[in-house]
Amino acid sequence: MNAKVACLALLLSAGIAFAQGFAGLGTDAEGFLTPMPGPEFRFPRDHGAHLGYRIEWWYLTATLTDADGRDYGVQWTLFRSALEPRTIRGWRPGQIWMGHAGLTTDQAHFAAERFARGGLGQAGVTTDPFVAWIDDWAMTSRAEGGADALSLINVVARGLDFAYDLWLEAQGPPIFHGDGGFSVKSADGQASHYYSQPFYTVAGTLALPDGNIPVTGTAWLDREWSSRPLSPDQRGWDWFSLQFADGARMMGFGLRSDVRATFTAATWIAPDGTTTAYPDGALKLTPLGTRRVAGRQIPIRWRVELPARGVDVETAPLNPHSWMATTVPYWEGPIRFTGSHEGRGYLEMTGYE
């Protein structure tokens, strides 16, 4: 049995999957750590793995432009999932790692996936120096002189018909969602620890079938870990990161339920990194149009409202067919928005079957 098949078999036998709500996140997590209010973050420690929690990710999205003004999007994600509440070395499966890489143009969407088992060096995260990797995909700190490890990073990945090599430099501080990094995800109180670095500028190269393309742009890195962040009735989410022309940013999500109203939350991020958290109900997400994508009806256009900040925008995708055809599939791609504000961002949608 090859490594990918073995990892997938382990995931399925444990009842754990990723992406569409990251199945298993609404189930019991006995023996794993539970996020608690009032977290005290320490860096570089918290850039690394939190092995006592069941699920964790290092999630980068970038909106990019070439010299001719053509738009692109890039995704680089490393997921860690614990199969049991303790670490086991060697070939026994204490931790499963999964990598997703995506590259979006206005005409095509490319996706690749990697699996690895923990304990053998195929994948992992170190903090001194900081490197997150799976096989030859890597997010590597290039920071020097005592600067935060994520203030300057190099990100590389490749698939069968695409690759990218990007350099990212933070122009602002990391920010914390919810109550100081304690991000509530349901009316029942499920939560995660969640911080971001939303202030990256980017320069690098995309490798596509037609050749190499130099690009520049901006990027957003999400760091999140938990053991049971969802309620059992929650089946997926719609997550937005928006970058405004004046340098402000906004993160917002809606977690959809089979029996209750969608649970929403948002974070307003001022240009200097000052944040304001908005609780359930403050953010309004309204689907405006769907498209048949990979055999599913996907709401590719949205109205996003945060009245407390005067935000009322409509989003449109760069490519409606930004489907991550991975083991457990989902939609992920760059967007533009117009209305009360204009700008660019990223949209992730999971749980559409």
C-alpha positions in Angstrom: 0.0 0.0 0.0 1.6 3.3 -1.0 1.8 6.2 1.4 -1.2 8.2 0.1 -3.5 5.2 0.1 -2.3 4.2 3.6 -2.8 7.7 5.0 -6.3 7.9 3.4 -7.3 4.6 4.8 -6.2 5.7 8.3 -8.2 8.9 8.0 -11.3 7.1 6.9 -11.0 4.4 9.5 -10.6 7.0 12.2 -13.7 8.9 11.0 -11.6 12.0 10.3 -11.6 13.8 7.0 -10.7 17.4 6.0 -12.2 20.3 4.0 -16.0 19.9 3.9 -16.5 21.1 7.4 -13.4 18.9 8.2 -15.6 16.0 9.1 -15.1 14.9 12.7 -14.8 18.4 14.0 -18.4 18.3 15.3 -17.9 14.9 17.0 -16.6 14.1 20.5 -12.9 14.9 21.1 -12.4 13.2 24.4 -8.8 13.1 25.4 -7.8 16.1 23.3 -7.2 19.6 24.6 -10.0 22.1 24.4 -9.5 25.8 23.5 -10.2 28.0 26.4 -10.9 31.8 26.7 -7.9 34.0 27.5 -5.2 32.3 25.5 -1.7 33.6 26.0 0.2 33.4 22.6 3.9 33.1 22.5 6.0 33.3 19.4 7.7 31.5 17.8 6.2 28.7 19.9 2.7 29.2 18.6 3.8 29.3 15.0 4.5 25.6 15.5 2.3 22.5 16.0 0.0 22.1 19.0 0.0 18.3 19.2 -2.5 18.1 22.0 -5.2 19.4 19.8 -6.9 17.3 17.1 -6.8 19.6 14.1 -4.6 22.4 13.0 -3.6 24.3 9.8 -1.2 26.8 8.2 -3.3 28.3 5.5 -2.0 30.9 3.0 -3.9 32.6 0.2 -2.5 35.2 -2.1 -4.0 37.6 -4.7 -1.5 38.3 -7.4 -1.1 40.3 -10.6 1.4 40.1 -13.5 3.0 42.9 -15.5 0.0 43.0 -17.9 -2.5 43.4 -15.1 -3.9 39.9 -15.2 -5.1 38.5 -11.9 -4.1 35.2 -10.2 -4.7 33.4 -6.9 -2.5 31.0 -5.0 -3.3 28.7 -2.0 -0.8 26.8 0.1 -2.1 24.8 3.1 -0.7 22.3 5.5 -3.1 20.4 7.7 -2.3 18.4 10.7 -4.7 15.9 12.2 -4.1 13.7 15.3 -5.7 10.2 15.1 -5.5 9.9 18.9 -4.7 12.2 21.8 -1.0 11.3 22.0 2.1 11.4 19.8 3.5 8.1 18.4 6.8 7.9 16.6 7.7 5.9 13.6 5.3 4.3 11.2 2.4 4.1 13.7 0.0 6.9 12.8 0.0 9.4 15.6 -0.3 12.4 13.2 -1.5 12.7 9.6 -0.4 15.6 7.5 -2.1 16.8 4.3 -1.0 19.5 1.9 -3.1 21.4 -0.6 -1.8 23.7 -3.3 -3.9 25.7 -5.7 -3.2 28.2 -8.5 -6.1 30.1 -10.1 -6.2 32.1 -13.4 -9.2 33.6 -15.1 -9.2 30.6 -17.5 -8.0 27.6 -15.3 -7.7 26.3 -11.8 -4.9 23.9 -10.8 -4.9 21.8 -7.6 -2.5 19.3 -6.0 -2.6 17.3 -2.8 0.0 15.5 -0.7 -0.3 13.1 2.3 2.3 12.1 4.9 2.5 10.4 8.2 4.1 12.0 11.2 7.3 10.8 12.8 9.4 10.1 9.7 10.4 13.5 8.4 8.0 13.5 5.5 6.1 16.5 6.9 6.0 18.6 10.0 6.7 22.1 11.4 9.7 23.3 13.3 10.0 26.7 15.0 13.8 27.2 15.3 14.1 27.9 12.4 10.5 28.0 11.3 9.7 25.6 8.5 6.4 24.0 7.6 6.7 21.3 5.0 5.3 18.3 3.3 7.6 16.5 0.9 9.2 19.3 -1.2 6.5 21.9 -0.5 7.6 24.3 2.1 6.9 27.5 4.0 10.3 28.7 5.2 11.2 31.7 7.4 13.9 34.0 6.0 13.6 36.5 8.9 16.8 37.6 10.6 17.9 39.7 13.5 15.3 38.7 16.0 12.3 39.5 13.8 9.2 37.5 14.0 9.7 34.2 12.2 6.7 34.8 9.9 7.7 38.4 9.0 9.6 37.2 6.0 8.8 33.8 4.4 9.4 31.8 1.2 6.6 29.6 0.0 7.0 26.9 -2.7 4.8 24.1 -4.1 4.3 22.2 -7.3 1.8 20.0 -9.0 1.8 18.1 -12.3 1.2 21.2 -14.4 1.9 24.2 -12.2 4.3 25.5 -9.5 5.1 28.7 -7.6 7.9 30.3 -5.7 6.8 33.3 -3.7 8.5 35.6 -1.2 6.3 37.3 1.4 7.1 40.2 3.7 4.8 41.3 6.5 3.9 45.0 6.6 2.0 44.9 9.8 1.6 42.8 13.0 -0.1 39.4 13.4 -3.7 39.9 14.6 -6.0 37.8 16.8 -9.6 36.9 16.0 -12.5 36.7 18.4 -11.6 37.4 22.0 -7.8 37.7 21.8 -7.5 34.6 19.6 -10.4 32.7 21.2 -12.7 32.4 18.2 -16.2 31.0 18.9 -17.7 29.0 16.1 -21.2 28.1 17.3 -24.0 29.1 19.6 -23.1 26.0 21.7 -19.7 27.6 22.4 -17.4 25.5 20.3 -14.2 27.4 19.5 -10.7 27.5 18.1 -7.5 29.4 18.7 -7.1 31.6 15.7 -4.7 34.3 14.6 -3.6 35.7 11.2 -0.9 37.6 9.4 -3.0 39.6 6.9 -0.4 42.2 5.9 1.9 40.4 3.5 3.2 41.9 0.3 4.3 39.3 -2.3 6.7 38.9 -5.2 7.6 35.8 -7.0 7.1 33.5 -10.0 4.3 31.3 -11.1 5.1 28.3 -13.4 2.2 27.5 -15.8 2.0 25.4 -18.9 2.6 28.5 -21.0 5.8 29.5 -19.1 7.0 31.4 -16.0 5.1 34.5 -15.0 6.5 37.1 -12.5 3.8 38.4 -10.1 3.3 40.8 -7.2 0.5 41.1 -4.8 -0.7 40.6 -1.3 -1.3 37.5 0.9 -3.0 36.4 4.1 -1.9 33.6 6.4 -4.3 31.9 8.8 -3.2 29.9 11.8 -5.9 27.9 13.6 -6.1 24.9 15.9 -8.8 23.1 17.9 -10.2 19.7 18.7 -14.0 20.2 18.3 -14.7 23.7 16.8 -18.0 22.9 15.3 -21.4 21.7 16.6 -22.7 18.3 15.3 -25.3 20.0 13.1 -22.9 22.4 11.3 -22.1 21.0 7.9 -19.8 23.6 6.3 -18.7 27.2 6.1 -18.3 30.2 3.8 -15.1 32.2 4.7 -14.1 35.6 3.3 -10.9 37.6 3.6 -11.3 41.1 2.1 -8.6 43.7 1.5 -9.8 47.3 1.1 -8.2 50.1 -0.9 -7.4 52.2 2.3 -5.4 49.3 3.8 -8.0 48.0 6.1 -8.9 44.3 6.0 -11.9 42.1 7.1 -12.3 38.5 7.9 -15.8 37.0 8.1 -17.3 33.6 8.1 -20.7 31.9 8.2 -21.1 28.3 9.6 -24.1 26.6 8.1 -26.4 24.4 10.1 -29.0 21.8 9.2 -31.3 22.9 11.9 -30.3 26.4 13.1 -29.5 29.8 11.5 -26.0 30.3 10.1 -23.6 31.3 12.8 -21.5 34.3 11.8 -18.5 36.2 13.1 -16.2 38.9 11.7 -12.9 40.7 12.5 -12.3 44.3 11.3 -8.6 45.0 10.9 -7.5 48.6 10.7 -4.4 49.5 8.6 -2.3 49.7 11.8 -3.4 46.2 12.9 -5.9 47.3 15.5 -8.8 44.8 15.5 -12.5 44.9 16.4 -14.4 41.6 16.7 -18.0 41.3 15.8 -20.2 38.5 17.2 -22.9 36.3 15.7 -25.4 38.2 13.7 -23.3 41.3 13.0 -22.2 40.0 9.7 -24.7 39.2 7.0 -23.9 36.8 4.1 -26.4 36.5 1.3 -25.9 34.2 -1.8 -26.7 36.1 -5.0 -26.0 33.6 -7.7 -25.0 30.0 -8.1 -23.1 28.1 -10.8 -22.9 24.4 -11.6 -19.4 23.5 -10.5 -18.1 19.9 -10.4 -21.7 18.6 -10.3 -22.7 20.8 -7.5 -24.7 24.1 -7.2 -22.2 26.5 -5.7 -23.0 30.1 -4.6 -20.2 31.9 -6.4 -21.5 35.4 -5.9 -22.3 36.9 -2.5 -23.5 40.0 -0.8 -21.4 40.7 2.3 -22.6 43.2 4.9 -21.1 44.5 8.1 -23.4 47.5 8.9 -21.3 48.5 11.9 -18.5 49.4 9.5 -20.7 50.6 6.6 -19.7 47.6 4.5 -22.1 46.4 1.8 -20.4 44.8 -1.1 -21.0 42.2 -3.8 -18.3 39.6 -4.6 -17.4 38.0 -7.9 -14.9 35.2 -8.5 -11.9 35.4 -10.7 -12.8 31.9 -11.9 -16.2 30.4 -11.0 -14.7 26.9 -11.4 -12.1 27.3 -8.6 -12.8 23.8 -7.3 -10.2 21.9 -5.2 -10.7 18.4 -6.6 -8.9 16.9 -3.6 -9.8 13.8 -1.6 -12.5 15.8 0.2 -13.3 18.6 -2.3 -14.2 22.3 -1.7 -14.3 25.7 -3.5 -11.4 28.1 -2.9 -10.5 31.0 -5.1 -9.7 34.8 -5.4 -12.5 37.3 -5.6 -13.1 41.0 -6.3 -15.8 43.0 -4.6 -17.6 46.3 -5.4 -20.2 48.4 -3.6 -19.6 50.5 -0.5 -16.0 49.4 -0.9 -13.8 48.0 -3.6 -11.0 45.5 -3.4 -9.8 42.0 -3.6 -9.9 38.9 -1.4 -10.3 35.2 -1.1 -13.4 33.0 -0.6 -13.5 29.4 0.8 -16.7 27.4 0.7 -17.0 23.9 2.2 -19.8 21.4 2.7 -21.5 21.7 -0.7 -22.5 18.2 -1.8 
